[in-house]
Amino acid sequence: MGKVKIVTDSTADIPEDLQKELDITVVPLKVHFGEETYEDGVNLTADQFYIKLAETEAIPTTSQPTPHQFETEYRQLFEKMDKPDIISIHLSSKLSGTFQSAYIASQTLGDEVPVTVVDSKRASYAIGIIVVEVAALAKEGASKEECLERVNELLEDTSVFFMVDTLEYLEKNGRIGKASAVLGSLLKIKPILSLTKEGEVYPFEKVRGQKKAVNRIIQEFQDLYGRDDLHVGISHAQSESEAETLMNQMHEHFSIKKETITSIGPVIGTHVGPGTVSVSVTRLKNS
């Protein structure tokens, strides 16, 4: 058993088998449909969420875990695993209060239960790809210092692009204006979104049609990574066939040594809507 324990939250969209294989602890965010409250990935799966989303007119809301939830999780891990070093990696602080809740918990615990909290400045499997890489290192027995050094490398070297199928959810969540949403639908505009270095969503580019969007993303990744060995993760909202097709296209252009296809969970799905496909890429160690 390694000396380092990795914690993240449900917005990392890490497949359950990988969570178990790498012993990653996942703290769930919440999704609210009116008076009903669900824990992301616990009592509301991605498939169940998109069914409910299609059946309701209202857009659900989301909320982060409380500091008390994180504090409880950290204490349990510390006692159960014989005092490990805990590294807790979370959704961009520009998009959620999750990082802040985790940080408050870590400050409350202080030296009693040492926890290092990291703002990933990313969302969906762009968080997951970082968490998975560091958790694999921890499982091999790496020290806290070695794991944190790798975290910093990954924060510098992980890129993500989102293609949304409809602008409706971005508009309803206040990301774009109503006029832009209507115009985009009429012109079949495919907005490519990304995240700034600070972790805020921004429109990378707008193109007409899926094919042009994919080609533009591949071109950008070629400029960033060339032929280096990569870990590629594709997360999707009810678009598994599109995700698989895109992964095959990525294989045609890049040296992919690790790959993951996963579902966009309820919390991120609330904000981007069904049909969204996200591509996350990072360079492997010693590539």
C-alpha positions as CSV (number, residue, x, y, z in Angstrom):
1,M,0.0,0.0,0.0
2,G,1.4,3.4,-1.0
3,K,2.0,6.2,1.6
4,V,0.0,8.7,-0.5
5,K,-3.8,8.8,-0.8
6,I,-5.5,10.7,-3.6
7,V,-8.9,12.3,-3.2
8,T,-11.0,14.0,-5.9
9,D,-14.6,14.9,-6.5
10,S,-17.3,13.5,-8.8
11,T,-16.8,16.1,-11.5
12,A,-13.6,14.4,-12.5
13,D,-15.8,11.8,-14.3
14,I,-13.4,8.9,-13.6
15,P,-14.8,5.5,-14.5
16,E,-15.7,3.4,-11.5
17,D,-13.3,0.6,-12.5
18,L,-10.4,3.1,-12.5
19,Q,-11.5,4.5,-9.2
20,K,-11.2,1.1,-7.7
21,E,-8.1,0.0,-9.5
22,L,-6.2,3.1,-8.3
23,D,-7.9,3.4,-4.9
24,I,-9.1,6.9,-5.6
25,T,-11.6,8.4,-3.1
26,V,-14.3,10.4,-4.8
27,V,-16.4,13.0,-2.9
28,P,-19.8,13.6,-4.6
29,L,-21.3,16.9,-5.5
30,K,-25.1,17.3,-5.5
31,V,-27.7,17.8,-8.2
32,H,-31.1,19.3,-7.4
33,F,-34.2,18.6,-9.4
34,G,-36.7,20.9,-7.7
35,E,-37.1,19.5,-4.2
36,E,-35.2,16.3,-5.0
37,T,-31.5,16.1,-4.2
38,Y,-29.1,13.5,-5.5
39,E,-25.5,12.7,-5.0
40,D,-23.5,12.7,-8.3
41,G,-22.6,9.2,-9.2
42,V,-23.9,7.7,-5.9
43,N,-27.7,7.6,-6.3
44,L,-27.9,9.3,-9.7
45,T,-25.9,7.8,-12.5
46,A,-25.1,9.7,-15.8
47,D,-27.7,7.6,-17.7
48,Q,-30.4,8.3,-15.0
49,F,-29.5,12.0,-15.0
50,Y,-30.0,12.5,-18.8
51,I,-33.3,10.6,-18.7
52,K,-34.5,13.0,-15.9
53,L,-33.1,15.9,-17.8
54,A,-35.2,15.0,-20.9
55,E,-38.3,14.6,-18.8
56,T,-38.2,18.0,-17.1
57,E,-38.5,21.6,-18.4
58,A,-36.5,23.1,-15.6
59,I,-32.7,23.1,-15.6
60,P,-31.4,21.3,-12.5
61,T,-29.0,23.1,-10.1
62,T,-25.8,21.8,-8.5
63,S,-24.0,22.4,-5.2
64,Q,-20.6,21.5,-3.8
65,P,-19.8,19.3,-0.8
66,T,-19.6,21.0,2.6
67,P,-16.3,21.5,4.4
68,H,-17.7,19.0,7.0
69,Q,-18.1,16.3,4.3
70,F,-14.5,16.7,3.3
71,E,-13.3,16.8,6.9
72,T,-15.2,13.6,7.7
73,E,-13.7,11.9,4.6
74,Y,-10.2,13.0,5.4
75,R,-10.4,11.8,9.0
76,Q,-11.7,8.4,7.9
77,L,-9.0,7.9,5.4
78,F,-6.3,9.0,7.9
79,E,-7.5,6.5,10.5
80,K,-8.2,3.7,8.1
81,M,-5.0,3.8,6.1
82,D,-2.5,4.3,8.9
83,K,-1.9,8.1,8.5
84,P,-1.3,8.5,4.8
85,D,-0.3,11.8,3.1
86,I,-3.5,13.0,1.5
87,I,-3.6,15.0,-1.8
88,S,-7.0,16.3,-2.7
89,I,-7.5,17.5,-6.3
90,H,-10.7,19.3,-7.3
91,L,-12.8,21.1,-9.9
92,S,-11.7,24.6,-10.9
93,S,-12.3,27.1,-8.2
94,K,-13.6,29.5,-10.9
95,L,-16.4,27.1,-11.6
96,S,-17.4,25.8,-8.2
97,G,-16.9,26.2,-4.4
98,T,-15.7,22.6,-4.1
99,F,-12.0,23.5,-3.9
100,Q,-12.8,26.1,-1.2
101,S,-14.8,23.6,0.9
102,A,-11.9,21.1,0.7
103,Y,-9.4,23.8,1.6
104,I,-11.5,25.0,4.6
105,A,-11.6,21.3,5.8
106,S,-7.8,21.0,5.4
107,Q,-7.2,24.2,7.4
108,T,-9.6,23.0,10.2
109,L,-7.8,19.7,10.5
110,G,-4.4,21.4,10.4
111,D,-1.4,19.2,11.4
112,E,-3.8,16.6,13.0
113,V,-4.6,15.3,9.5
114,P,-2.2,16.8,6.9
115,V,-4.0,17.4,3.6
116,T,-2.7,19.2,0.5
117,V,-5.6,20.6,-1.6
118,V,-5.0,21.3,-5.3
119,D,-7.1,23.5,-7.6
120,S,-7.0,21.6,-10.9
121,K,-8.3,24.6,-12.8
122,R,-10.1,22.1,-15.0
123,A,-13.4,20.2,-15.3
124,S,-14.6,16.7,-16.2
125,Y,-12.0,14.2,-17.3
126,A,-9.4,17.0,-17.6
127,I,-9.4,16.7,-13.8
128,G,-9.7,12.9,-14.0
129,I,-6.6,12.6,-16.3
130,I,-4.5,14.4,-13.7
131,V,-5.9,12.4,-10.8
132,V,-5.4,9.1,-12.6
133,E,-1.8,9.8,-13.5
134,V,-1.0,10.9,-9.9
135,A,-2.9,8.0,-8.3
136,A,-1.0,5.5,-10.5
137,L,2.3,7.1,-9.2
138,A,1.1,6.9,-5.6
139,K,0.1,3.3,-6.1
140,E,3.7,2.6,-7.2
141,G,4.9,3.9,-3.8
142,A,5.9,7.5,-4.7
143,S,6.4,10.0,-1.9
144,K,4.1,13.0,-1.3
145,E,6.8,15.3,-2.8
146,E,7.2,13.1,-5.9
147,C,3.4,13.1,-6.4
148,L,3.1,16.9,-5.9
149,E,5.9,17.4,-8.4
150,R,4.0,15.3,-10.9
151,V,0.8,17.3,-10.1
152,N,2.5,20.5,-11.0
153,E,3.8,19.1,-14.3
154,L,0.3,17.9,-15.2
155,L,-1.2,21.2,-14.4
156,E,1.1,22.8,-16.9
157,D,0.8,20.1,-19.5
158,T,-2.9,19.1,-19.6
159,S,-5.2,20.6,-22.3
160,V,-9.0,20.2,-22.8
161,F,-11.5,21.2,-25.5
162,F,-15.3,20.8,-25.3
163,M,-17.7,20.5,-28.2
164,V,-21.3,21.2,-27.2
165,D,-24.2,19.8,-29.2
166,T,-26.6,22.6,-28.3
167,L,-26.0,26.1,-26.9
168,E,-29.3,25.9,-24.9
169,Y,-27.6,24.8,-21.6
170,L,-24.8,27.3,-21.8
171,E,-27.4,30.0,-22.4
172,K,-29.7,28.9,-19.5
173,N,-26.7,28.7,-17.2
174,G,-25.6,32.2,-18.2
175,R,-22.5,31.3,-20.2
176,I,-23.8,33.0,-23.5
177,G,-26.6,35.3,-24.4
178,K,-30.0,34.1,-25.7
179,A,-29.4,35.8,-29.1
180,S,-26.1,33.9,-29.6
181,A,-27.8,30.6,-28.7
182,V,-30.6,31.1,-31.3
183,L,-28.1,32.3,-34.0
184,G,-25.8,29.4,-33.3
185,S,-28.6,26.8,-33.7
186,L,-29.8,28.3,-36.9
187,L,-26.3,28.4,-38.4
188,K,-25.3,24.9,-37.0
189,I,-22.4,26.6,-35.2
190,K,-20.3,24.2,-33.2
191,P,-18.7,26.1,-30.4
192,I,-15.3,24.8,-29.2
193,L,-14.8,25.7,-25.6
194,S,-11.7,25.4,-23.4
195,L,-10.5,26.6,-20.1
196,T,-8.1,29.4,-19.4
197,K,-5.0,28.9,-17.2
198,E,-7.0,30.3,-14.4
199,G,-9.7,27.7,-14.9
200,E,-12.5,29.8,-16.5
201,V,-14.5,28.6,-19.5
202,Y,-13.9,30.5,-22.7
203,P,-14.9,30.1,-26.3
204,F,-11.8,28.9,-28.1
205,E,-13.4,29.0,-31.6
206,K,-16.7,28.7,-33.4
207,V,-16.9,26.5,-36.5
208,R,-19.8,25.2,-38.6
209,G,-20.3,21.4,-38.2
210,Q,-18.8,18.6,-36.2
211,K,-16.2,17.6,-38.8
212,K,-14.6,21.0,-38.8
213,A,-14.7,21.2,-35.1
214,V,-12.9,17.9,-34.7
215,N,-10.3,18.8,-37.3
216,R,-9.6,22.1,-35.5
217,I,-9.1,20.4,-32.2
218,I,-6.7,17.8,-33.7
219,Q,-4.7,20.6,-35.3
220,E,-4.4,22.4,-32.0
221,F,-3.3,19.3,-30.2
222,Q,-0.7,18.6,-33.0
223,D,0.7,22.1,-32.3
224,L,0.8,21.4,-28.6
225,Y,2.0,17.8,-28.4
226,G,3.5,16.7,-31.7
227,R,4.4,13.0,-31.6
228,D,5.0,12.7,-27.9
229,D,3.5,9.8,-26.0
230,L,0.1,10.8,-24.6
231,H,-2.7,10.0,-22.3
232,V,-6.0,10.9,-24.0
233,G,-9.4,11.0,-22.3
234,I,-12.7,11.6,-24.0
235,S,-15.8,12.2,-21.9
236,H,-19.2,12.4,-23.5
237,A,-22.8,13.1,-22.6
238,Q,-24.9,10.3,-24.2
239,S,-22.6,10.3,-27.3
240,E,-20.6,7.1,-26.9
241,S,-20.3,6.3,-30.6
242,E,-19.1,9.9,-31.3
243,A,-16.5,9.5,-28.5
244,E,-15.3,6.2,-29.9
245,T,-15.0,7.6,-33.4
246,L,-13.1,10.6,-32.1
247,M,-10.7,8.4,-30.2
248,N,-10.0,6.4,-33.4
249,Q,-9.3,9.7,-35.2
250,M,-6.9,10.7,-32.4
251,H,-5.0,7.4,-32.8
252,E,-4.5,8.3,-36.5
253,H,-2.6,11.5,-35.5
254,F,-1.0,10.9,-32.1
255,S,1.1,8.4,-30.1
256,I,-1.5,7.4,-27.6
257,K,-0.2,5.1,-24.8
258,K,-3.1,5.5,-22.4
259,E,-6.8,6.1,-23.3
260,T,-10.0,6.5,-21.4
261,I,-13.6,7.0,-22.7
262,T,-16.0,8.0,-19.9
263,S,-19.4,9.6,-19.4
264,I,-19.9,13.2,-18.4
265,G,-21.7,13.0,-15.1
266,P,-24.7,14.8,-13.8
267,V,-23.0,17.9,-12.4
268,I,-21.0,18.8,-15.5
269,G,-23.9,17.6,-17.7
270,T,-26.2,20.1,-16.0
271,H,-24.0,22.9,-17.5
272,V,-23.1,21.5,-20.9
273,G,-26.1,19.4,-21.8
274,P,-26.5,16.1,-23.7
275,G,-24.4,15.6,-26.9
276,T,-21.3,17.2,-25.5
277,V,-18.0,15.6,-26.2
278,S,-14.8,16.6,-24.4
279,V,-11.2,15.7,-25.2
280,S,-8.5,15.9,-22.6
281,V,-4.8,15.3,-23.3
282,T,-1.6,15.2,-21.3
283,R,2.0,14.3,-22.0
284,L,3.3,11.1,-20.3
285,K,6.2,11.2,-18.0
286,N,9.6,11.1,-19.7
287,S,8.0,11.5,-23.1
